[in-house]
Amino acid sequence: THLPLNKHASRSLPTGKIIAGYSTGCSGQEDMILQEAERGVNLLIWSFINLRVDPVSKKQDFGFSINTTCIAAVAQELTRRGLPTSHLISIGGGGAPHPH
């Protein structure tokens, strides 16, 4: 999965209090995520990108288990609703593999 990034876009954390929400998925959870943003969540942490060893090249890389199209749609809807929200992506998790 490839996330198109605008190299000229400014990225920052919210100013003031940070109220973070953690999501282990997006598809099917859009309404809940939007409701939490309306309640004040201003930092969304999406999971997971996992470290892995590519089975063909044997090089370390990242494996995506998140739906980036869904995340982009949620981000656009948050902007449309005027809900200032920053986004982070969690790499790995408690039981995630750690390739050597």
N, C-alpha and C positions, 0 to 999 in steps of 0.2 A: 504494500500500500504506500502511496506517495502523497504527502501533504504539500500542496502548493503553498509556498510562503512568499510574501511580498517583502523583498529585502529592504524596502523603504518604510515598512510599517513599524510603528513604535510599540513596544511591548513593555508592560509594567504591571506591578501588583496594585491592587486597590489602595487608595490612601485611606487613612483612618483605621477603623476596626476591620479585621479580616474575619469573615464568617465562611468557613470552608465546608464544602460538601464533597464527598467521595463517591464516585460511581464506578461500579464494576461492569457497566455496560451502557449502551445508549438505546439501541433498538427496543422499542416497546416501553421505554422508560421516559420518553420525551416529556409527557405531561407532568410527571412527578418532578423531573428536573426543573422544568419551567415554574412549577408551583413553589419549589424550594427557593428559586431565585426571587420570586415575588415576595417570599417571606423574609428575604434579606441575605441569602447566600450570595456572596460576591466573588468567590474563588471556587471554581470547579476543578477537581482533581480526577482525571480519567485514568482508568487502568485497563489493561496492562500492555506495556511493551516489554518483551522478555529478551534477555541476552541469550544467545544460542550459538551453536556451531552449525554453519551451513553444511548439510549432508553431502553436497557435491564438492564445493571448494575447500571444505574443512576450515574455513576462516570464520572468526567470530563476527556475528552481525546481530541485528535486532529482528525479532519476530513480532508482528503485530497481531493482537487478538481483539482490537477495537475497531468499531465501524466508523471510520473517519468521515464518511459521507453523512452519517447521522449526526456526528459531533458538529460538523460544519453547518448543518441545517439548524441545530439547536442554537449555535452561536449566532446565526443570522436572525433567528426569531428573538433571541435575547436583545440583540441590537434594535430590531424593529420595535420591541416593546419598551425600549429605553431603559433596560436593566443593565447597568454597568457591571460586567463580569469578566474576570480574568480566568485563564485556563492553563492548567499544568497537566502533564502526562506522567504517570507513575511508571518507573522502569522497575520491573520485577515485583516480587511480593515475598511474603514470608516463606512460601514453599517453592519459589521460583528456582530453576536450575542456575548454577553458576559455572559456566564453562571455563575450562582451564586453558 
